[in-house]
Amino acid sequence: MTKQINFLDEPSTYRFALKGDDDTAFEISKDTLIFNSNDFYRLFFKGLKEKPEYELVTPDIEPKGQAKHVFDTVAAILEKACDSIDADWFKNVDAPPAESCKDEEKLGPEIEEK
């Protein structure tokens, strides 16, 4: 099922919100134009149980100038990210995360280097 992402050109930010959940959004400040990949991942890809299908839409007028560039760039990133997801992504969705390096240090002398 395709989920729509609304693109909003607000006074200080470009905002990308899942349709129906405008409280949760990915934003790009117009002052810096910094794309925070961690925020982007958490909103659109973290915890997925199946391959996502997203459609970026503009509920207002067609974006122009810098807004169009940001819209087109995020649309391309979103498309490439979705296209790169294969079935292996979902094989271990419920598996616990791997142990951290600090946890391995606790194993101590049982691990010998050769």
C-alpha positions as a Markdown table, in Angstrom:
| # | Residue | x | y | z |
|---|---|---|---|---|
| 1 | Met | 0.0 | 0.0 | 0.0 |
| 2 | Thr | 1.4 | 3.4 | -1.0 |
| 3 | Lys | 1.8 | 5.9 | 1.8 |
| 4 | Gln | 1.7 | 9.6 | 0.8 |
| 5 | Ile | 4.2 | 12.1 | 2.2 |
| 6 | Asn | 3.0 | 15.7 | 2.2 |
| 7 | Phe | 5.6 | 18.3 | 1.2 |
| 8 | Leu | 5.0 | 21.6 | 2.9 |
| 9 | Asp | 6.9 | 24.8 | 2.1 |
| 10 | Glu | 6.7 | 26.6 | 5.5 |
| 11 | Pro | 8.3 | 30.0 | 6.4 |
| 12 | Ser | 11.5 | 28.6 | 7.9 |
| 13 | Thr | 11.5 | 24.9 | 6.9 |
| 14 | Tyr | 10.6 | 22.4 | 4.2 |
| 15 | Arg | 8.5 | 19.8 | 5.9 |
| 16 | Phe | 7.8 | 16.1 | 4.9 |
| 17 | Ala | 5.0 | 14.5 | 6.9 |
| 18 | Leu | 3.2 | 11.2 | 6.5 |
| 19 | Lys | -0.3 | 11.9 | 5.4 |
| 20 | Gly | -2.6 | 11.6 | 8.4 |
| 21 | Asp | 0.3 | 12.1 | 10.9 |
| 22 | Asp | 1.3 | 15.8 | 10.5 |
| 23 | Asp | 2.7 | 15.8 | 14.0 |
| 24 | Thr | 5.6 | 13.5 | 12.9 |
| 25 | Ala | 7.7 | 15.1 | 10.2 |
| 26 | Phe | 11.1 | 15.3 | 8.7 |
| 27 | Glu | 12.2 | 18.9 | 8.3 |
| 28 | Ile | 15.0 | 20.7 | 6.4 |
| 29 | Ser | 15.8 | 24.2 | 7.6 |
| 30 | Lys | 15.8 | 26.8 | 4.9 |
| 31 | Asp | 18.7 | 28.5 | 6.6 |
| 32 | Thr | 21.1 | 25.6 | 6.5 |
| 33 | Leu | 19.5 | 23.1 | 4.1 |
| 34 | Ile | 21.0 | 20.3 | 6.2 |
| 35 | Phe | 19.6 | 16.9 | 5.4 |
| 36 | Asn | 19.7 | 14.8 | 8.7 |
| 37 | Ser | 19.8 | 11.2 | 7.4 |
| 38 | Asn | 19.2 | 9.8 | 10.9 |
| 39 | Asp | 15.9 | 11.7 | 11.3 |
| 40 | Phe | 15.0 | 10.7 | 7.7 |
| 41 | Tyr | 15.7 | 7.0 | 8.5 |
| 42 | Arg | 13.9 | 7.0 | 11.8 |
| 43 | Leu | 10.7 | 8.5 | 10.3 |
| 44 | Phe | 10.5 | 6.5 | 7.0 |
| 45 | Phe | 12.4 | 3.3 | 7.5 |
| 46 | Lys | 13.0 | 2.3 | 11.1 |
| 47 | Gly | 11.0 | -0.8 | 12.2 |
| 48 | Leu | 9.5 | -1.6 | 8.9 |
| 49 | Lys | 8.0 | -5.1 | 8.5 |
| 50 | Glu | 7.6 | -4.9 | 4.8 |
| 51 | Lys | 9.0 | -3.0 | 1.8 |
| 52 | Pro | 7.7 | 0.6 | 1.9 |
| 53 | Glu | 6.0 | 2.4 | -1.0 |
| 54 | Tyr | 6.0 | 6.1 | -0.6 |
| 55 | Glu | 4.6 | 8.9 | -2.8 |
| 56 | Leu | 5.8 | 12.4 | -2.3 |
| 57 | Val | 2.9 | 14.9 | -2.9 |
| 58 | Thr | 2.4 | 18.6 | -2.6 |
| 59 | Pro | -1.0 | 19.5 | -1.2 |
| 60 | Asp | -0.5 | 23.2 | -2.1 |
| 61 | Ile | 0.8 | 24.7 | -5.3 |
| 62 | Glu | 3.6 | 23.2 | -7.4 |
| 63 | Pro | 7.0 | 24.0 | -5.8 |
| 64 | Lys | 9.3 | 26.4 | -7.6 |
| 65 | Gly | 13.0 | 27.4 | -7.3 |
| 66 | Gln | 14.7 | 26.2 | -4.1 |
| 67 | Ala | 11.6 | 24.4 | -2.9 |
| 68 | Lys | 11.4 | 22.4 | -6.1 |
| 69 | His | 15.1 | 21.5 | -5.8 |
| 70 | Val | 14.6 | 20.3 | -2.3 |
| 71 | Phe | 11.4 | 18.4 | -3.2 |
| 72 | Asp | 13.1 | 16.7 | -6.2 |
| 73 | Thr | 16.2 | 15.8 | -4.2 |
| 74 | Val | 14.3 | 14.2 | -1.3 |
| 75 | Ala | 12.0 | 12.4 | -3.8 |
| 76 | Ala | 15.1 | 10.9 | -5.5 |
| 77 | Ile | 16.6 | 9.9 | -2.2 |
| 78 | Leu | 13.4 | 8.3 | -1.1 |
| 79 | Glu | 13.0 | 6.4 | -4.3 |
| 80 | Lys | 16.6 | 5.2 | -4.3 |
| 81 | Ala | 16.3 | 4.1 | -0.7 |
| 82 | Cys | 13.1 | 2.2 | -1.3 |
| 83 | Asp | 14.4 | 0.6 | -4.5 |
| 84 | Ser | 17.6 | -0.6 | -2.6 |
| 85 | Ile | 15.6 | -2.5 | 0.0 |
| 86 | Asp | 15.4 | -6.3 | -0.7 |
| 87 | Ala | 13.9 | -9.2 | 1.0 |
| 88 | Asp | 16.9 | -9.7 | 3.3 |
| 89 | Trp | 16.1 | -6.5 | 5.0 |
| 90 | Phe | 13.1 | -8.2 | 6.7 |
| 91 | Lys | 14.6 | -11.6 | 7.5 |
| 92 | Asn | 15.6 | -10.8 | 11.1 |
| 93 | Val | 13.1 | -8.1 | 12.0 |
| 94 | Asp | 12.3 | -9.7 | 15.4 |
| 95 | Ala | 15.9 | -10.8 | 16.2 |
| 96 | Pro | 17.6 | -9.0 | 19.1 |
| 97 | Pro | 20.4 | -6.6 | 18.2 |
| 98 | Ala | 24.0 | -7.9 | 18.1 |
| 99 | Glu | 26.0 | -7.5 | 21.3 |
| 100 | Ser | 28.1 | -4.4 | 21.6 |
| 101 | Cys | 31.9 | -4.4 | 21.8 |
| 102 | Lys | 31.6 | -3.6 | 25.5 |
| 103 | Asp | 29.6 | -6.8 | 26.0 |
| 104 | Glu | 32.3 | -8.8 | 24.2 |
| 105 | Glu | 34.9 | -7.3 | 26.6 |
| 106 | Lys | 33.0 | -9.0 | 29.5 |
| 107 | Leu | 33.7 | -12.4 | 28.0 |
| 108 | Gly | 37.3 | -12.0 | 29.0 |
| 109 | Pro | 39.8 | -14.9 | 28.8 |
| 110 | Glu | 37.4 | -17.4 | 27.2 |
| 111 | Ile | 38.3 | -15.7 | 23.8 |
| 112 | Glu | 41.9 | -16.3 | 22.8 |
| 113 | Glu | 43.6 | -14.7 | 19.9 |
| 114 | Lys | 45.8 | -17.0 | 17.7 |
